[in-house]
Structures are given as structure tokens and as C-alpha cells.
Amino acid sequence: MQITPRLALMLAVPPLLWAGNAVVGRLAIQQISPLWLNALRWAIALALLLPLGWRAFGSAQRRAQLGARWPHLALLSLTGVGAYNALQYLALKTSTPLNVTLIAASSPVWALALGMAFYGERPRRAQLIGAVLSLAGVAVVLSRGEWSALLRVQLVPGDLLMLLAILSWSVYSWLLARPPAAMQGAQRPDWHWAEFLCIQMALGLMWATAAAGLGEWMQPGTDTVTWSPWLIAALLYVAIGPSLIAYRLWGLGVAQAGPTAAAFFANLTPLFAALLSAALLGEWPRLFHGLAFALIVAGIVVSSRPARLA
């Protein structure tokens, strides 16, 4: 597939919006708790998408389709919409947008590990080499370029939360890739993309709201929201940009270019995060960030090489 300028733009915009999500999230959690930021994000996104996806809930037959598949859909929404984004915003309390996006760029490694552990996937040698390179990149981020820090286990809590977020996203990806029989073949419901996303958002919003409410109950008074025009603008951005526009453009781009080519564009996210962090937060990248980025990208390039024919 030839990458045309239009297709390249389609694949480059989502990483820019995802990087913006990390930077805007870092600023927004100074006025709203990370868990409520996540809940309000998906509430707004769901309200905006309902005009396109309401038919998923619009008849008794459609609701019966949901009821028959709710265990899979509930787990899908928990790991994708619910846990991943909540953990990312929590990570931004003690980590930086650049660190968060660099760790997120290693997601193919964790997906590979889950495939080996639970789905019987046998990785190729190139994939194992790529995994080692990407893990080395994550280790550089966690150690801040000081390898002795790993031996002393002096890790920033936000980085560890982001690792949990990536594990959650990897589970979500496998749930999408290997759905149960009720979501395949002739039994697969005739949901289009907006309806399927609406279902995930609606269930994910339940998880997100429950988590925010539980957090407020456990620590009363810590979830006070300081409303301002800037916070409203931030909520609209994270609800529209990373949640709706990026999702749709990425789906269209992957369908045309394929997942392998798209993976290279996904790794633009840390680069955009570095530029936005420098411009908006004054957090300039350091030398170890460049080394980590190079290792993670090298790992994905190596692991994405096609297998040689016998």
C-alpha cells in the first residue's frame, strides 16, 4: 500500500491528538481529579456520539444482543475505556507526558507477552529481539538514564501506573482481536463503528464513574473541581480530539495502510509529546528520552519485519 500525503496526514493526526491528551491531562489534573477527568471525558464523548450510535440501544432486539454478550463487552469497556485512561491520568500526577507516551509506545511488547502467555502465540525471533529492544527503551525511561536506579528500584509511581495502563490496553487489544464465538461469524451483531464505540463508552462510563465515586468516598474532599473556562475547554478537547476524531481517523488509516505501516505513525506520539511539553509545560526532553525513543522504535521496526519464506 502506497502512503499518499492524505493517508499520511490521516495517520499522523491521531498521534498528535494522543500526545495532546497527555499534555492537556497533565494540566487539567491540577483543577480536577484524574478519575473525574476520565469520567467526564467519556460522558461528553458519549453524548456527542449518541446521534450516530444510538441504534445500538434503540430496540428490544438490539438490547437483547447486548444482554447476551455483556460479560465480554463489560470486560472490553473496563480494560479500554475505563482502566486505561484512568490509569494514564493518574500517572500524570507524578510522571511527565513524555515519559507516559514513551512507555505507551512499548505496548506491542506487552501484547506479545500476553499472546504468548494466554493465547498460545509463538513469537518469531525478530519479535523477541524487538521486544528486548523496546523493553530496554522502557528501562531507560524508568531509570531516567541511570541504570543504577533500576537496581535500587527507585521508580516514579506514575511510570508504574502507566505500565499497568499499557497492560490493560494490551488485554483490551487481545479481546478485540480474539473475541468470543458470540462476536464472530454469523453470530456477530451488525453494529457499525459508531454503535460499537457507543456501547464501549456507555459501559466504560459506568466503570469510570464508579471508580471516581469510590475514590471520592475513600478520600473525602480530595476531588474538588475548580471550574474555569480553561477546564471546560480541556474537557472538550479530551472528549473530542483523542476520543472521537483520533479513533475514527486511526480506524480509517489502519484499514487502508495496514497495521504494520500504521505502527510507525503511532510512535510519533512521544515525539509530539516532547514538542508539546516543551512548548506548553517547559519540560524539555533530555538525552535519555532520545535514547529510549530510538530503542522502542527500533524494537517495533525489528519485530514488524515479515517472516522469511522457507
Rosetta silent file (secondary structure, phi, psi, omega in degrees, C-alpha in Angstrom):
SEQUENCE: MQITPRLALMLAVPPLLWAGNAVVGRLAIQQISPLWLNALRWAIALALLLPLGWRAFGSAQRRAQLGARWPHLALLSLTGVGAYNALQYLALKTSTPLNVTLIAASSPVWALALGMAFYGERPRRAQLIGAVLSLAGVAVVLSRGEWSALLRVQLVPGDLLMLLAILSWSVYSWLLARPPAAMQGAQRPDWHWAEFLCIQMALGLMWATAAAGLGEWMQPGTDTVTWSPWLIAALLYVAIGPSLIAYRLWGLGVAQAGPTAAAFFANLTPLFAALLSAALLGEWPRLFHGLAFALIVAGIVVSSRPARLA
SCORE:     score description
SCORE:     0.000 S_00000001
   1 L     0.000  123.550  178.286    0.000    0.000    0.000 S_00000001
   2 L   -78.095  133.209  179.150    1.468    3.368   -1.048 S_00000001
   3 L   -85.961  102.721  178.156    1.369    6.022    1.673 S_00000001
   4 L   -80.546  162.625  176.877   -0.169    9.060   -0.007 S_00000001
   5 H   -56.448  -37.470  179.301    0.015   12.551    1.597 S_00000001
   6 H   -65.749  -43.099  179.684   -3.676   12.260    2.507 S_00000001
   7 H   -68.135  -38.917  177.874   -3.175    8.867    4.153 S_00000001
   8 H   -61.539  -41.265  177.853   -0.044   10.071    5.944 S_00000001
   9 H   -65.139  -40.564  179.251   -1.989   13.016    7.363 S_00000001
  10 H   -60.307  -36.354 -178.777   -4.809   10.685    8.405 S_00000001
  11 H   -86.730  -19.558 -178.070   -2.320    8.534   10.347 S_00000001
  12 H   -87.282  -26.979 -178.456   -0.302   11.437   11.783 S_00000001
  13 H   -65.487  -44.691  179.570   -3.208   13.366   13.308 S_00000001
  14 H   -57.008  -46.005  176.587   -4.165   10.693   15.910 S_00000001
  15 H   -59.185  -35.810  177.137   -0.643   10.573   17.481 S_00000001
  16 H   -64.316  -42.195  179.353   -0.709   14.376   17.695 S_00000001
  17 H   -69.078  -36.736  177.493   -4.085   14.261   19.443 S_00000001
  18 H   -67.363  -38.702  175.897   -2.926   11.473   21.785 S_00000001
  19 H   -64.178  -41.347  176.790    0.164   13.488   22.698 S_00000001
  20 H   -62.308  -33.933  177.307   -2.083   16.466   23.330 S_00000001
  21 H   -60.560  -41.268  179.597   -4.221   14.284   25.596 S_00000001
  22 H   -67.372  -42.498 -177.932   -1.192   13.605   27.811 S_00000001
  23 H   -70.584  -46.977  179.084   -0.157   17.273   27.951 S_00000001
  24 H   -64.547  -38.485  177.375   -3.668   18.633   28.475 S_00000001
  25 H   -61.612  -39.845  178.610   -4.333   15.902   31.036 S_00000001
  26 H   -60.794  -37.907  178.669   -1.209   16.925   32.967 S_00000001
  27 H   -76.412  -39.363 -173.902   -2.555   20.497   33.158 S_00000001
  28 H   -68.287  -33.259 -176.767   -6.178   19.542   33.820 S_00000001
  29 L   -70.678   -1.745  171.361   -5.486   17.355   36.860 S_00000001
  30 L   -79.053  -15.815 -178.956   -4.413   20.499   38.697 S_00000001
  31 L  -119.167  -11.269 -178.848   -8.108   21.511   38.700 S_00000001
  32 L  -149.564  146.738 -178.969   -9.919   18.164   38.665 S_00000001
  33 L   -66.506  149.448 -179.944   -9.080   14.707   39.963 S_00000001
  34 H   -56.862  -37.335 -177.394   -7.748   12.245   37.356 S_00000001
  35 H   -70.887  -38.252  177.031  -10.650    9.846   37.918 S_00000001
  36 H   -74.134  -30.733  173.954  -13.310   12.505   37.427 S_00000001
  37 H   -59.508  -44.388  179.381  -11.421   13.831   34.403 S_00000001
  38 H   -64.127  -44.579 -178.124  -11.699   10.363   32.891 S_00000001
  39 H   -64.733  -45.457 -178.883  -15.399   10.029   33.749 S_00000001
  40 H   -68.099  -34.592  176.906  -16.359   13.455   32.386 S_00000001
  41 H   -55.777  -49.668 -175.786  -14.287   12.869   29.264 S_00000001
  42 H   -76.932  -25.925  175.194  -16.286    9.798   28.342 S_00000001
  43 H   -65.209  -44.370  179.392  -19.610   11.310   29.363 S_00000001
  44 H   -67.894  -44.457 -179.545  -19.087   14.178   26.922 S_00000001
  45 H   -60.980  -41.664  179.354  -17.753   11.885   24.196 S_00000001
  46 H   -63.926  -43.523  179.690  -20.733    9.548   24.584 S_00000001
  47 H   -61.197  -37.257 -179.942  -23.196   12.444   24.395 S_00000001
  48 H   -73.638  -30.921 -176.570  -21.568   13.651   21.173 S_00000001
  49 H   -88.158  -18.829 -175.820  -21.503   10.200   19.579 S_00000001
  50 H   -55.376  -37.684  177.793  -25.049    9.126   20.529 S_00000001
  51 H   -57.943  -25.146  178.156  -26.662   10.737   17.456 S_00000001
  52 H   -95.202  -26.657 -171.763  -24.640    8.278   15.334 S_00000001
  53 H  -116.654    9.062 -173.396  -24.667    5.252   17.628 S_00000001
  54 H   -65.872  -21.902 -176.955  -27.973    5.327   19.499 S_00000001
  55 H   -64.222  -18.876  177.518  -29.403    2.477   17.433 S_00000001
  56 H   -62.635  -22.844 -179.919  -27.255    0.043   19.426 S_00000001
  57 H  -115.732    6.100 -163.877  -29.732    0.598   22.295 S_00000001
  58 L   -86.707   -2.945  179.458  -32.789    1.573   20.230 S_00000001
  59 L  -146.638  163.337 -179.965  -34.816   -1.615   20.048 S_00000001
  60 H   -62.820  -36.772  179.474  -35.605   -4.682   22.108 S_00000001
  61 H   -64.505  -43.232  179.263  -33.683   -6.836   19.620 S_00000001
  62 H   -66.036  -40.509  178.427  -30.560   -4.657   19.922 S_00000001
  63 H   -66.401  -32.597  175.783  -30.771   -4.627   23.702 S_00000001
  64 H   -67.188  -36.236  175.622  -31.094   -8.417   23.651 S_00000001
  65 H   -61.474  -40.742  177.691  -27.890   -8.569   21.593 S_00000001
  66 H   -66.251  -45.137 -177.435  -26.165   -6.537   24.291 S_00000001
  67 H   -61.727  -34.630 -178.802  -27.581   -8.661   27.093 S_00000001
  68 H   -74.166  -18.120 -175.151  -26.346  -11.880   25.510 S_00000001
  69 L  -120.604   15.569 -171.193  -22.809  -10.536   25.202 S_00000001
  70 H   -63.582  -33.646 -179.989  -22.495   -8.354   28.281 S_00000001
  71 H   -60.776  -44.940  178.875  -19.633  -10.248   30.033 S_00000001
  72 H   -66.230  -43.839 -178.156  -17.293   -9.742   27.071 S_00000001
  73 H   -66.521  -37.226  178.704  -18.452   -6.167   26.489 S_00000001
  74 H   -64.800  -42.742  178.275  -18.112   -5.285   30.174 S_00000001
  75 H   -68.324  -37.960  178.095  -14.524   -6.557   30.275 S_00000001
  76 H   -61.116  -46.207 -178.325  -13.762   -4.824   26.974 S_00000001
  77 H   -70.793  -32.301  178.578  -15.029   -1.482   28.272 S_00000001
  78 H   -65.815  -48.255 -175.481  -13.244   -1.908   31.608 S_00000001
  79 H   -75.910  -29.267 -177.805   -9.805   -2.524   30.108 S_00000001
  80 H   -92.110  -73.034 -175.859  -10.137    0.006   27.267 S_00000001
  81 H   -71.066  -41.992 -173.528  -12.321    2.983   28.162 S_00000001
  82 H   -77.111  -71.002 -170.251  -12.300    2.542   31.940 S_00000001
  83 H   -71.734  -44.676 -173.409   -8.950    1.416   33.319 S_00000001
  84 H   -57.525  -51.194 -175.069   -6.511    2.517   30.618 S_00000001
  85 H   -72.623  -35.075  176.469   -7.457    6.176   30.583 S_00000001
  86 H   -63.501  -44.675  179.391   -7.949    6.443   34.341 S_00000001
  87 H   -64.857  -36.856  178.553   -4.500    4.963   34.967 S_00000001
  88 H   -63.341  -45.558  179.724   -2.952    7.291   32.382 S_00000001
  89 H   -67.692  -36.583  175.128   -4.374   10.390   34.063 S_00000001
  90 H   -64.210  -37.874  179.196   -3.335    9.091   37.477 S_00000001
  91 H   -62.271  -32.426 -176.604    0.168    8.502   36.100 S_00000001
  92 L   -71.417   -9.309  176.149    0.400   12.137   35.025 S_00000001
  93 L   -68.999  -32.245 -176.177    0.268   13.273   38.654 S_00000001
  94 L  -124.734   -5.944  178.054    3.853   12.095   39.213 S_00000001
  95 L  -117.081  176.680 -178.375    5.173   11.411   35.707 S_00000001
  96 L  -105.589  156.344  176.495    5.588   13.579   32.609 S_00000001
  97 H   -55.804  -35.998 -179.752    3.642   13.430   29.339 S_00000001
  98 H   -67.294  -45.685  177.330    6.842   12.414   27.536 S_00000001
  99 H   -60.207  -43.618 -178.246    7.535    9.525   29.918 S_00000001
 100 H   -61.127  -44.850 -177.695    3.907    8.403   29.714 S_00000001
 101 H   -73.850  -30.761  175.661    3.872    8.368   25.908 S_00000001
 102 H   -65.859  -43.092  177.819    7.259    6.643   25.697 S_00000001
 103 H   -65.095  -39.558  178.742    6.039    3.850   27.961 S_00000001
 104 H   -62.880  -30.403 -179.370    2.824    3.651   25.948 S_00000001
 105 L   -66.794  -14.388  179.248    4.894    3.205   22.771 S_00000001
 106 L   -88.230    8.526 -174.729    6.079   -0.142   24.136 S_00000001
 107 H   -56.294  -34.121  177.445    2.558   -1.601   24.021 S_00000001
 108 H   -58.573  -29.725  179.552    3.408   -4.125   21.226 S_00000001
 109 H   -65.721  -45.960 -177.263    5.847   -5.780   23.649 S_00000001
 110 H   -71.606  -33.509  174.768    3.206   -6.349   26.297 S_00000001
 111 H   -63.604  -38.700  177.602    0.704   -7.512   23.695 S_00000001
 112 H   -63.243  -43.110 -179.625    3.293  -10.054   22.541 S_00000001
 113 H   -63.984  -41.641  178.515    3.814  -11.277   26.109 S_00000001
 114 H   -66.600  -36.914  177.670    0.070  -11.706   26.681 S_00000001
 115 H   -62.448  -39.784  177.317   -0.238  -13.564   23.391 S_00000001
 116 H   -66.744  -42.772 -172.235    2.459  -15.995   24.492 S_00000001
 117 H   -75.648  -37.308 -169.383    1.009  -16.464   27.972 S_00000001
 118 H  -121.386  -15.207 -175.815   -2.706  -16.787   27.244 S_00000001
 119 L  -120.262    7.589  176.097   -3.301  -17.285   23.520 S_00000001
 120 L    67.812   21.510  178.842   -0.616  -19.765   22.547 S_00000001
 121 L   -75.333  132.702  177.908    1.118  -17.360   20.171 S_00000001
 122 L  -104.923  107.784 -176.472    4.665  -18.405   19.282 S_00000001
 123 L   -71.259  149.702  173.487    6.751  -15.296   18.578 S_00000001
 124 L   -78.492  164.699 -179.566    9.355  -15.211   15.845 S_00000001
 125 H   -60.204  -39.730  179.260   12.990  -14.492   16.661 S_00000001
 126 H   -61.328  -36.903  179.097   12.666  -10.999   15.187 S_00000001
 127 H   -68.117  -37.942  178.156    9.742  -10.312   17.523 S_00000001
 128 H   -66.672  -41.413  177.037   11.746  -11.447   20.550 S_00000001
 129 H   -62.733  -43.697  178.206   14.695   -9.233   19.546 S_00000001
 130 H   -61.498  -37.904  178.778   12.288   -6.351   19.044 S_00000001
 131 H   -64.261  -41.214  179.127   10.756   -6.986   22.457 S_00000001
 132 H   -63.082  -42.488  179.254   14.184   -6.850   24.122 S_00000001
 133 H   -63.786  -45.645 -179.607   14.986   -3.543   22.393 S_00000001
 134 H   -65.570  -39.909  176.632   11.656   -1.991   23.351 S_00000001
 135 H   -63.773  -35.831  175.331   11.956   -3.196   26.948 S_00000001
 136 H   -62.380  -38.233  176.619   15.412   -1.638   27.071 S_00000001
 137 H   -63.487  -41.708  176.512   13.805    1.621   25.993 S_00000001
 138 H   -63.568  -40.148  179.065   11.244    1.372   28.793 S_00000001
 139 H   -62.730  -35.891  177.481   14.058    0.628   31.265 S_00000001
 140 H   -63.707  -42.201  178.512   15.838    3.795   30.127 S_00000001
 141 H   -64.101  -47.540 -176.682   12.683    5.820   30.849 S_00000001
 142 H   -64.823  -32.923 -177.426   12.106    4.202   34.249 S_00000001
 143 H   -90.886   -3.301 -175.758   15.731    4.681   35.300 S_00000001
 144 L    57.234   32.506  179.280   15.952    8.246   33.920 S_00000001
 145 L    80.219    4.038  178.712   19.072    7.121   32.094 S_00000001
 146 L  -114.696  102.654 -174.370   20.747    5.935   35.303 S_00000001
 147 H   -62.335  -27.742  179.078   20.912    2.139   35.267 S_00000001
 148 H   -64.343  -22.946  178.991   21.825    2.016   38.959 S_00000001
 149 H   -65.143  -33.182  177.139   18.354    3.393   39.677 S_00000001
 150 H   -65.240  -37.958  179.306   16.861    0.122   38.454 S_00000001
 151 H   -67.849  -29.997  179.626   18.993   -1.808   40.916 S_00000001
 152 L   -89.973   -1.641 -179.784   17.777    0.447   43.722 S_00000001
 153 L    51.841   44.025  177.241   14.156    0.126   42.470 S_00000001
 154 L   -97.950   85.117 -175.528   13.713    3.895   42.667 S_00000001
 155 L  -112.073  145.800  176.655   10.840    4.269   40.260 S_00000001
 156 L   -73.850  131.241 -177.808    8.345    7.111   39.878 S_00000001
 157 H   -54.563  -37.579 -179.046    4.831    5.891   40.806 S_00000001
 158 H   -61.347  -36.596  178.547    3.372    7.430   37.664 S_00000001
 159 H   -65.216  -39.674  178.288    5.625    5.335   35.446 S_00000001
 160 H   -67.284  -38.458  176.557    4.470    2.156   37.184 S_00000001
 161 H   -63.172  -36.452  179.233    0.836    3.232   36.810 S_00000001
 162 H   -69.472  -33.490  173.844    1.463    3.747   33.109 S_00000001
 163 H   -62.302  -41.530  175.883    2.866    0.232   32.851 S_00000001
 164 H   -63.106  -38.365  178.475   -0.385   -1.042   34.380 S_00000001
 165 H   -61.709  -42.051 -179.312   -2.288    1.087   31.879 S_00000001
 166 H   -67.667  -37.686  175.305   -0.391   -0.480   28.974 S_00000001
 167 H   -61.841  -40.735  177.854   -1.058   -3.972   30.319 S_00000001
 168 H   -63.090  -42.481 -179.505   -4.754   -3.069   30.476 S_00000001
 169 H   -66.998  -34.760  178.287   -4.652   -1.777   26.901 S_00000001
 170 H   -65.833  -40.608  174.922   -2.914   -4.950   25.744 S_00000001
 171 H   -60.676  -44.901  178.387   -5.683   -7.046   27.288 S_00000001
 172 H   -57.961  -43.843 -178.708   -8.212   -4.810   25.518 S_00000001
 173 H   -63.274  -41.139  178.661   -6.415   -5.297   22.195 S_00000001
 174 H   -69.481  -34.400  176.374   -6.453   -9.081   22.539 S_00000001
 175 H   -63.538  -34.195  176.243  -10.134   -9.028   23.484 S_00000001
 176 H   -72.622  -41.552 -175.842  -10.779   -7.179   20.234 S_00000001
 177 H   -74.030  -33.151 -178.706   -8.520   -9.468   18.201 S_00000001
 178 L  -124.222   68.509 -179.048   -9.805  -12.730   19.707 S_00000001
 179 L   -71.717  162.250  177.508  -13.461  -12.150   20.543 S_00000001
 180 L   -69.230  170.849 -176.327  -15.679  -14.999   21.774 S_00000001
 181 H   -57.318  -33.219 -177.903  -17.809  -17.031   19.373 S_00000001
 182 H   -68.443   -9.949  179.370  -20.825  -14.781   20.021 S_00000001
 183 H  -112.131   13.363 -177.022  -18.913  -11.886   18.443 S_00000001
 184 L  -125.572  159.226  171.911  -17.722  -13.758   15.344 S_00000001
 185 H    56.751 -139.187 -176.369  -19.127  -15.002   12.070 S_00000001
 186 H   -67.279  -22.057 -178.929  -22.861  -15.268   11.647 S_00000001
 187 H   -84.070   -8.497 -177.794  -23.418  -14.568   15.354 S_00000001
 188 L   -67.676  128.945  178.962  -21.631  -11.213   15.171 S_00000001
 189 L   -65.199  152.891 -178.186  -24.081   -8.326   15.709 S_00000001
 190 L   -88.087   51.705  176.419  -24.483   -5.885   12.825 S_00000001
 191 L   -82.936  134.573  169.922  -23.103   -2.894   14.760 S_00000001
 192 L   -88.846  178.090 -168.360  -21.255   -0.272   12.761 S_00000001
 193 H   -57.168  -40.425 -177.102  -18.254    1.554   14.240 S_00000001
 194 H   -68.677  -38.001  179.153  -20.254    4.303   15.997 S_00000001
 195 H   -67.408  -44.142 -179.605  -22.643    1.835   17.604 S_00000001
 196 H   -64.645  -39.754  178.634  -19.857   -0.430   18.811 S_00000001
 197 H   -68.573  -37.498  177.036  -17.926    2.543   20.205 S_00000001
 198 H   -60.309  -42.132  179.194  -21.085    3.871   21.883 S_00000001
 199 H   -61.206  -46.419  179.325  -21.539    0.523   23.625 S_00000001
 200 H   -62.682  -41.156 -179.652  -17.946    0.587   24.887 S_00000001
 201 H   -65.843  -42.905 -177.702  -18.302    4.203   26.022 S_00000001
 202 H   -63.298  -46.803  178.597  -21.588    3.608   27.828 S_00000001
 203 H   -69.690  -39.945  178.501  -20.264    0.616   29.759 S_00000001
 204 H   -63.648  -34.547  178.011  -16.868    2.257   30.261 S_00000001
 205 H   -64.206  -35.811  176.000  -18.569    5.349   31.653 S_00000001
 206 H   -62.202  -46.716  177.509  -20.202    3.176   34.305 S_00000001
 207 H   -60.699  -46.042 -175.598  -16.785    1.826   35.317 S_00000001
 208 H   -64.491  -42.227 -179.885  -15.216    5.302   35.235 S_00000001
 209 H   -67.079  -40.482  178.265  -17.986    6.910   37.307 S_00000001
 210 H   -62.759  -41.149  179.303  -17.895    4.085   39.851 S_00000001
 211 H   -65.721  -41.656  179.493  -14.108    4.461   40.197 S_00000001
 212 H   -65.838  -41.654  177.778  -14.383    8.244   40.621 S_00000001
 213 H   -65.045  -40.505  177.955  -17.125    7.884   43.196 S_00000001
 214 H   -64.202  -41.181  178.293  -15.168    5.248   45.102 S_00000001
 215 H   -62.205  -40.182  178.882  -12.077    7.464   45.080 S_00000001
 216 H   -68.707  -35.691  179.358  -14.064   10.374   46.467 S_00000001
 217 H   -68.967  -37.566 -178.878  -15.608    8.157   49.165 S_00000001
 218 H   -73.581  -31.817 -179.637  -12.212    6.820   50.234 S_00000001
 219 L  -131.877   77.845 -177.195  -10.609   10.286   50.348 S_00000001
 220 L   -59.140  140.664  175.786  -13.340   12.878   51.008 S_00000001
 221 L    85.644   -6.355 -177.842  -12.526   16.417   49.942 S_00000001
 222 L   -91.396   -8.263 -175.974   -9.699   15.472   47.574 S_00000001
 223 L  -109.220   31.478  177.687  -11.832   15.554   44.430 S_00000001
 224 L   -67.851  132.589 -179.429  -12.873   19.200   44.475 S_00000001
 225 L   -99.001  129.624  175.334  -13.243   20.592   40.967 S_00000001
 226 L  -100.680   94.963 -174.820  -12.035   24.126   40.246 S_00000001
 227 L   -73.145  141.812  178.047  -14.211   25.096   37.323 S_00000001
 228 L  -159.489  160.937  175.745  -12.872   27.581   34.795 S_00000001
 229 H   -56.984  -34.995 -179.379  -13.245   28.279   31.065 S_00000001
 230 H   -66.062  -40.930 -179.548   -9.874   26.586   30.548 S_00000001
 231 H   -65.250  -39.468  177.303  -11.016   23.371   32.275 S_00000001
 232 H   -62.382  -42.424  177.743  -14.169   23.262   30.158 S_00000001
 233 H   -63.129  -39.614  178.928  -12.039   23.693   27.034 S_00000001
 234 H   -64.012  -42.372  178.654   -9.713   20.917   28.239 S_00000001
 235 H   -62.937  -41.111  178.322  -12.659   18.561   28.813 S_00000001
 236 H   -65.233  -37.812  179.530  -13.994   19.284   25.339 S_00000001
 237 H   -64.127  -51.051 -176.017  -10.580   18.639   23.844 S_00000001
 238 H   -68.392  -24.185  178.618  -10.015   15.255   25.512 S_00000001
 239 H   -79.965  -34.642 -174.956  -13.590   14.220   24.701 S_00000001
 240 H   -95.167  -50.056 -173.741  -13.493   15.230   21.034 S_00000001
 241 H   -67.812  -73.379 -177.706   -9.865   15.008   19.897 S_00000001
 242 H   -67.961  -25.723 -173.021   -8.323   11.826   21.376 S_00000001
 243 H   -88.512  -40.646 -174.366  -11.662   10.100   21.944 S_00000001
 244 H  -109.336  -56.790 -175.817  -13.609   10.652   18.711 S_00000001
 245 H   -63.743  -48.936 -177.858  -11.521   12.221   15.942 S_00000001
 246 H   -62.569  -42.584 -178.766   -8.374   10.172   16.622 S_00000001
 247 H   -60.260  -46.189 -176.772  -10.324    6.915   16.944 S_00000001
 248 H   -68.954  -46.331 -179.955  -12.138    7.411   13.630 S_00000001
 249 H   -62.567  -39.961 -179.204   -9.100    8.613   11.657 S_00000001
 250 H   -65.456  -41.587  178.182   -6.962    5.800   13.038 S_00000001
 251 H   -61.715  -43.343  178.296   -9.540    3.191   12.090 S_00000001
 252 H   -66.293  -41.561 -178.175   -9.758    4.528    8.541 S_00000001
 253 H   -66.350  -43.148  179.702   -5.978    4.826    8.246 S_00000001
 254 H   -64.720  -37.825  179.536   -5.261    1.312    9.510 S_00000001
 255 H   -61.961  -33.134 -178.291   -7.874   -0.105    7.123 S_00000001
 256 H   -88.894  -42.041 -174.018   -6.048    1.482    4.176 S_00000001
 257 H   -93.234  -23.027 -175.025   -2.378    1.217    5.190 S_00000001
 258 L    92.604  154.590 -175.371   -2.464   -1.917    7.333 S_00000001
 259 H   -66.114  -31.573 -177.069   -1.436   -2.301   11.000 S_00000001
 260 H   -66.688  -49.735  178.984    2.298   -2.664   10.292 S_00000001
 261 H   -65.097  -37.251 -178.988    2.651    0.651    8.467 S_00000001
 262 H   -65.015  -31.227 -178.366    0.337    2.349   10.955 S_00000001
 263 H   -59.933  -34.093  178.921    2.539    1.247   13.872 S_00000001
 264 H   -65.700  -37.382  178.454    5.319    3.524   12.666 S_00000001
 265 H   -70.306  -34.657  179.120    2.967    6.507   12.782 S_00000001
 266 H   -59.048  -31.450 -178.177    1.783    5.550   16.289 S_00000001
 267 L   -80.828    6.789  168.587    5.342    6.028   17.504 S_00000001
 268 L   -76.889  -15.108 -176.064    5.176    9.699   16.563 S_00000001
 269 H   -57.051  -49.012  178.341    3.223   10.192   19.815 S_00000001
 270 H   -62.098  -34.629  178.439    6.306   10.591   22.080 S_00000001
 271 H   -64.446  -46.277  177.005    7.864   12.982   19.555 S_00000001
 272 H   -63.918  -38.197  179.027    4.742   15.146   19.518 S_00000001
 273 H   -63.390  -38.013  178.579    4.544   14.894   23.319 S_00000001
 274 H   -64.268  -43.824 -179.061    8.124   16.157   23.605 S_00000001
 275 H   -66.698  -44.558 -179.674    7.384   19.148   21.383 S_00000001
 276 H   -67.709  -38.360  178.974    4.106   19.998   23.145 S_00000001
 277 H   -63.775  -41.261  178.705    5.650   19.531   26.610 S_00000001
 278 H   -65.318  -41.475 -175.681    8.480   21.901   25.739 S_00000001
 279 H   -75.269  -39.353 -172.158    6.103   24.486   24.280 S_00000001
 280 H  -102.318  -30.791 -175.830    3.313   24.353   26.881 S_00000001
 281 H  -110.628  -11.760 -175.763    4.884   22.963   30.060 S_00000001
 282 L    70.784   20.486  179.945    8.519   23.990   29.748 S_00000001
 283 L  -100.050   93.940 -176.066    9.523   20.332   30.185 S_00000001
 284 L   -79.529  141.279  177.976   12.350   19.884   27.702 S_00000001
 285 L   -65.668  151.846  178.118   13.370   16.364   26.658 S_00000001
 286 L  -111.089  173.556 -174.521   16.677   15.039   27.916 S_00000001
 287 H   -58.664  -39.627 -177.014   19.257   12.828   26.274 S_00000001
 288 H   -67.032  -25.168  175.649   17.871    9.617   27.794 S_00000001
 289 H   -64.716  -42.077  177.956   14.470   10.368   26.239 S_00000001
 290 H   -62.961  -41.796  178.346   16.048   10.290   22.787 S_00000001
 291 H   -64.227  -42.656  179.766   17.804    7.002   23.563 S_00000001
 292 H   -63.533  -43.146  179.433   14.581    5.467   24.857 S_00000001
 293 H   -60.784  -44.158 -179.819   12.660    6.625   21.788 S_00000001
 294 H   -62.916  -41.229 -179.426   15.301    5.142   19.470 S_00000001
 295 H   -67.488  -43.026 -178.756   15.266    1.786   21.292 S_00000001
 296 H   -65.803  -44.624  178.746   11.477    1.494   21.331 S_00000001
 297 H   -64.380  -42.735  178.477   11.144    2.403   17.660 S_00000001
 298 H   -59.853  -40.271  179.131   13.989    0.036   16.744 S_00000001
 299 H   -62.508  -41.183 -179.013   12.253   -2.743   18.624 S_00000001
 300 H   -73.008  -36.202  176.702    8.995   -2.231   16.776 S_00000001
 301 H   -62.227  -46.572 -179.398   10.762   -1.946   13.407 S_00000001
 302 H   -64.000  -45.684 -176.190   12.613   -5.224   14.007 S_00000001
 303 H   -70.745  -19.600 -178.550    9.560   -7.079   15.304 S_00000001
 304 L   -88.048   -4.563 -179.977    7.438   -5.872   12.388 S_00000001
 305 L   -65.024  134.671 -179.916    9.723   -7.383    9.752 S_00000001
 306 L   -65.469  149.929  178.651    7.884  -10.081    7.801 S_00000001
 307 L   -67.855  143.641  177.546    8.918  -13.653    8.323 S_00000001
 308 L   -74.220  141.984  177.803   11.187  -15.105    5.622 S_00000001
 309 L   -76.721  140.481  179.191    9.679  -17.676    3.376 S_00000001
 310 L   -68.696    0.000    0.000   11.199  -21.127    3.628 S_00000001
